[in-house]
Amino acid sequence: MQDRDAAVPAGALAGLRVLDLSRVLAGPACSQMLADLGADVVKVERPGSGDETRAWGPPWLKHDDGSPSAESAYFLGTNRNKRSLTVDLGQPEGQRLVRDLARQADVVLENFKTGGLQQYGLDYASLEQLNPRLIYCSITGFGQTGPYAERPGYDFLVQGMGGLMSVTGEAQGGPMKVGVALTDVMTGLHATVAVLAALQRRHVSGRGQSIDLALLDVQVAALANQAANFLIGGQVPKRLGNAHPSIVPYQDFPTADGHMIIAVGNDSQFASLCAAFGSPEWAKDARFATNPERVRYRDELVTLIGAATRTQTTDEWLRRMEEAKVPCGPINTLDRVFDDPQVRARGLRIEMSHPAASAVPLVANPIRLSESPVSYRLAPPTLGQHTDEVLRDWLGLDAETLAELRRKQVL
């Protein structure tokens, strides 16, 4: 069980204060990453409802007696190590509180619509005057400029607009989204990198800056080799199912009891594959001897390999391929993922104590730092759980002031 009392070295970002005004996934993914690395992250939420994903269930975390709590799995998955503060931004006193918090912050993270926080005096131009060292990261669907700047943006929409769906799916089928909100996740990671870069720049200049991060920009950039293939080759990429446009064999193949993945990255590995199949002559065939020729004669080679893989079970082929040092693997469902011996050995499933249950299972942070490791100090918070604590810590408010703010329904 991991919790805030565990004795761990100070995180790499210990002492950094992050005021998180974001909701749903991209922003919270960024702030969770910063929090795992040691930052003090305060999540500002609407009184009564909070982050929209709190209601995105089922499934829900279960109380120890088996009854469902009000904590959705979606919210729990991306909000650990944060303190929840509820403030009504619709009230002037609520806006003032958040401005006061921004004076104390190193980073503000928000994903309101473009210009949405200006009406509250919480936009970058306003907060920069109060805190010139502030790093202000804005995450939107389409960015702060351009003809789409005012549009709301969602992961699914951007997967389509940004080209990802056009290259995902079976060759003869329709376009398909990725099975997780990958654009949101990648945007959260890019936001983390941008914040860390801005912090390093602040060490030199003494000043903060604004960060304009758009889901569409991230999605287009993440097309990687597919984008390069189009820009340089001039051909619009087509869907290939699980196959690779530039490497063969690099896809799934049927076995006697399911499927397996073969991922051959060079000619030497291909020769080892052929030997494992008992067909070393394939590696000497002019059609298959080099990767460019294998791509050219993809259909013929895939047919030969598929006929071979159907003769044995997945486990038997995995054993043979591993002995031959050919990159291969199963296609695991999530129950098998978390039961995989490598996943277990790497500790990718953790548990944290939680106010609603004795334990909540979560996915570990994959970053491993030798001197300042990530830590799991706070379970994902209940709504407003740390309101008084944060306002005392950051602003020094006393009990009487907090009670008055509650009477006015600001908190």
ZADORO-6261 format. One line per field, with one value per residue (C-alpha): residue in three letters; y, x, z. Coordinates in steps of 0.1 Angstrom, whole numbers. Layout:
BEGIN
res c(Ala  ...)
c2 c(Y  ...)
c1 c(X  ...)
c3 c(Z  ...)
end
This chain:
BEGIN
res c(Met  Gln  Asp  Arg  Asp  Ala  Ala  Val  Pro  Ala  Gly  Ala  Leu  Ala  Gly  Leu  Arg  Val  Leu  Asp  Leu  Ser  Arg  Val  Leu  Ala  Gly  Pro  Ala  Cys  Ser  Gln  Met  Leu  Ala  Asp  Leu  Gly  Ala  Asp  Val  Val  Lys  Val  Glu  Arg  Pro  Gly  Ser  Gly  Asp  Glu  Thr  Arg  Ala  Trp  Gly  Pro  Pro  Trp  Leu  Lys  His  Asp  Asp  Gly  Ser  Pro  Ser  Ala  Glu  Ser  Ala  Tyr  Phe  Leu  Gly  Thr  Asn  Arg  Asn  Lys  Arg  Ser  Leu  Thr  Val  Asp  Leu  Gly  Gln  Pro  Glu  Gly  Gln  Arg  Leu  Val  Arg  Asp  Leu  Ala  Arg  Gln  Ala  Asp  Val  Val  Leu  Glu  Asn  Phe  Lys  Thr  Gly  Gly  Leu  Gln  Gln  Tyr  Gly  Leu  Asp  Tyr  Ala  Ser  Leu  Glu  Gln  Leu  Asn  Pro  Arg  Leu  Ile  Tyr  Cys  Ser  Ile  Thr  Gly  Phe  Gly  Gln  Thr  Gly  Pro  Tyr  Ala  Glu  Arg  Pro  Gly  Tyr  Asp  Phe  Leu  Val  Gln  Gly  Met  Gly  Gly  Leu  Met  Ser  Val  Thr  Gly  Glu  Ala  Gln  Gly  Gly  Pro  Met  Lys  Val  Gly  Val  Ala  Leu  Thr  Asp  Val  Met  Thr  Gly  Leu  His  Ala  Thr  Val  Ala  Val  Leu  Ala  Ala  Leu  Gln  Arg  Arg  His  Val  Ser  Gly  Arg  Gly  Gln  Ser  Ile  Asp  Leu  Ala  Leu  Leu  Asp  Val  Gln  Val  Ala  Ala  Leu  Ala  Asn  Gln  Ala  Ala  Asn  Phe  Leu  Ile  Gly  Gly  Gln  Val  Pro  Lys  Arg  Leu  Gly  Asn  Ala  His  Pro  Ser  Ile  Val  Pro  Tyr  Gln  Asp  Phe  Pro  Thr  Ala  Asp  Gly  His  Met  Ile  Ile  Ala  Val  Gly  Asn  Asp  Ser  Gln  Phe  Ala  Ser  Leu  Cys  Ala  Ala  Phe  Gly  Ser  Pro  Glu  Trp  Ala  Lys  Asp  Ala  Arg  Phe  Ala  Thr  Asn  Pro  Glu  Arg  Val  Arg  Tyr  Arg  Asp  Glu  Leu  Val  Thr  Leu  Ile  Gly  Ala  Ala  Thr  Arg  Thr  Gln  Thr  Thr  Asp  Glu  Trp  Leu  Arg  Arg  Met  Glu  Glu  Ala  Lys  Val  Pro  Cys  Gly  Pro  Ile  Asn  Thr  Leu  Asp  Arg  Val  Phe  Asp  Asp  Pro  Gln  Val  Arg  Ala  Arg  Gly  Leu  Arg  Ile  Glu  Met  Ser  His  Pro  Ala  Ala  Ser  Ala  Val  Pro  Leu  Val  Ala  Asn  Pro  Ile  Arg  Leu  Ser  Glu  Ser  Pro  Val  Ser  Tyr  Arg  Leu  Ala  Pro  Pro  Thr  Leu  Gly  Gln  His  Thr  Asp  Glu  Val  Leu  Arg  Asp  Trp  Leu  Gly  Leu  Asp  Ala  Glu  Thr  Leu  Ala  Glu  Leu  Arg  Arg  Lys  Gln  Val  Leu)
c2 c(0  34  66  100  87  65  75  84  109  143  143  160  188  191  227  235  248  240  255  231  246  218  190  157  141  161  187  163  138  166  177  141  137  168  157  122  140  158  190  204  203  220  209  237  223  235  232  204  187  191  177  162  129  123  114  93  59  31  16  32  26  2  8  -19  -33  -37  -8  17  50  84  80  70  49  75  102  80  70  105  125  111  132  162  183  192  227  238  275  291  311  328  348  378  365  331  348  368  336  320  351  351  314  322  348  319  294  285  270  275  248  253  239  264  275  301  334  316  328  364  373  362  380  346  347  349  386  393  369  378  413  397  371  377  344  324  297  295  265  266  234  237  216  239  265  302  312  302  298  270  286  292  256  231  201  165  136  116  146  154  118  121  156  150  120  92  75  75  52  31  1  -28  -23  -31  -16  19  44  35  55  42  23  49  87  88  124  136  114  127  162  158  145  174  198  183  187  223  232  217  236  268  262  258  290  308  298  318  347  350  353  329  326  313  279  274  237  223  187  191  202  173  148  160  159  124  111  107  84  84  122  120  93  116  148  132  104  123  93  94  65  38  17  -15  -30  -42  -42  -16  6  4  -29  -65  -87  -64  -74  -100  -136  -164  -194  -227  -211  -173  -147  -135  -105  -108  -76  -81  -49  -60  -86  -106  -110  -121  -148  -160  -160  -182  -206  -208  -217  -244  -225  -208  -206  -177  -155  -162  -157  -125  -114  -114  -110  -73  -52  -30  -63  -77  -46  -50  -87  -82  -103  -133  -133  -127  -157  -180  -169  -172  -207  -216  -199  -217  -250  -244  -227  -191  -203  -227  -201  -176  -201  -208  -172  -162  -189  -176  -140  -129  -100  -114  -113  -122  -99  -97  -86  -64  -92  -109  -76  -71  -108  -108  -116  -87  -62  -77  -75  -39  -30  -14  -20  -1  4  35  41  62  79  59  25  7  6  19  1  23  22  32  60  45  70  56  81  68  98  114  87  93  89  81  105  112  91  108  133  134  166  196  173  197  231  244  228  245  279  277  265  288  319  316  320  314  294  325  336  301  299  332  321  290  310  330  297  307  274)
c1 c(0  13  4  16  33  57  93  106  132  120  106  124  98  94  87  70  34  9  -26  -46  -78  -81  -106  -113  -80  -53  -48  -52  -27  -1  -8  -7  27  40  25  40  74  69  50  23  -7  -40  -69  -96  -131  -166  -185  -212  -200  -163  -144  -168  -151  -162  -196  -181  -190  -196  -174  -171  -147  -164  -166  -152  -187  -190  -214  -204  -189  -192  -156  -155  -127  -121  -114  -93  -71  -56  -59  -36  -12  -34  -54  -89  -101  -137  -142  -171  -155  -188  -185  -160  -147  -140  -121  -101  -92  -79  -59  -44  -35  -19  3  18  19  48  25  -12  -27  -61  -82  -110  -122  -100  -105  -128  -110  -106  -140  -128  -95  -77  -62  -25  -24  -41  -21  12  8  4  31  57  74  42  42  7  -2  -34  -47  -74  -87  -73  -50  -53  -50  -64  -100  -109  -96  -131  -143  -145  -122  -124  -101  -123  -130  -93  -83  -105  -95  -58  -55  -50  -83  -75  -45  -62  -84  -85  -75  -110  -128  -137  -117  -112  -103  -76  -90  -79  -81  -45  -46  -55  -28  -1  -12  -8  27  36  22  45  75  65  61  95  111  95  108  143  140  128  160  178  154  137  104  75  57  25  22  -3  -9  -36  -49  -49  -12  -2  -22  -6  29  23  17  55  66  32  33  69  60  33  53  83  67  36  13  -17  -12  -38  -51  -32  -48  -21  6  34  37  75  85  76  69  56  20  -2  -4  -29  -19  -36  -54  -53  -29  6  27  59  79  110  131  161  174  192  161  143  168  164  126  129  152  126  100  123  124  158  155  130  159  178  148  154  118  124  162  159  132  124  118  97  76  72  62  43  13  33  54  25  7  37  42  5  4  33  20  -13  4  13  -2  6  26  46  55  64  88  104  107  122  148  156  157  129  108  74  45  10  -21  -31  -65  -61  -65  -35  -16  -17  -10  20  52  71  43  42  80  80  52  29  -1  -1  -26  -33  -54  -85  -112  -139  -122  -93  -75  -78  -58  -40  -14  21  40  65  93  121  146  174  179  144  119  82  61  25  16  -21  -49  -72  -91  -128  -144  -132  -113  -85  -102  -94  -60  -49  -63  -44  -12  -11  -29  -28  -66  -80  -110  -132  -125  -131  -164  -175  -165  -186  -215  -214  -211  -178  -163)
c3 c(0  -10  8  18  50  31  36  2  -10  -20  -56  -84  -84  -47  -38  -71  -68  -95  -96  -118  -133  -159  -161  -179  -192  -210  -183  -154  -171  -171  -135  -123  -139  -122  -89  -92  -96  -63  -72  -48  -72  -61  -83  -84  -89  -91  -58  -60  -92  -97  -126  -151  -150  -114  -130  -158  -145  -141  -129  -95  -66  -42  -4  17  21  -17  -23  -50  -39  -58  -72  -108  -122  -149  -124  -101  -130  -135  -103  -76  -56  -59  -33  -43  -36  -44  -54  -72  -101  -108  -76  -74  -41  -57  -85  -60  -41  -73  -82  -48  -52  -86  -69  -49  -78  -101  -128  -137  -159  -176  -205  -207  -242  -258  -238  -213  -182  -193  -179  -144  -146  -147  -181  -186  -193  -160  -139  -154  -139  -105  -108  -136  -128  -135  -162  -176  -197  -218  -234  -260  -289  -316  -300  -293  -329  -363  -377  -353  -322  -308  -313  -285  -291  -280  -284  -307  -329  -332  -339  -370  -380  -373  -395  -369  -378  -415  -409  -381  -389  -413  -449  -462  -433  -422  -402  -365  -334  -310  -280  -255  -257  -270  -282  -247  -232  -256  -251  -213  -219  -243  -217  -191  -213  -221  -184  -176  -205  -193  -158  -171  -191  -160  -142  -169  -175  -142  -159  -167  -200  -216  -233  -261  -265  -289  -293  -330  -331  -309  -330  -363  -348  -335  -370  -370  -398  -415  -418  -431  -456  -470  -470  -486  -507  -517  -512  -488  -464  -464  -435  -431  -401  -378  -405  -408  -440  -441  -423  -431  -413  -385  -377  -360  -374  -366  -346  -338  -308  -313  -326  -320  -330  -350  -352  -374  -375  -396  -421  -394  -373  -405  -411  -375  -380  -411  -393  -365  -390  -405  -438  -440  -477  -474  -462  -494  -517  -537  -529  -492  -486  -478  -461  -492  -512  -483  -484  -522  -519  -486  -496  -507  -475  -452  -467  -462  -426  -418  -431  -408  -377  -379  -372  -336  -305  -295  -265  -286  -312  -285  -269  -303  -313  -280  -283  -318  -304  -328  -314  -307  -282  -274  -278  -242  -227  -197  -172  -187  -189  -152  -146  -169  -150  -164  -156  -121  -117  -127  -102  -127  -105  -72  -44  -24  7  -1  21  4  5  22  -12  -47  -75  -99  -127  -116  -132  -157  -149  -129  -114  -93  -70  -69  -77  -82  -51  -43  -15  -19  -33  -59  -37  -29  -40  -20  4  10  6  41  41  9  18  51  35  5  17  55  59  94  105  108  72  59  77  62  27  32  44  12  -8  -23  -13)
end
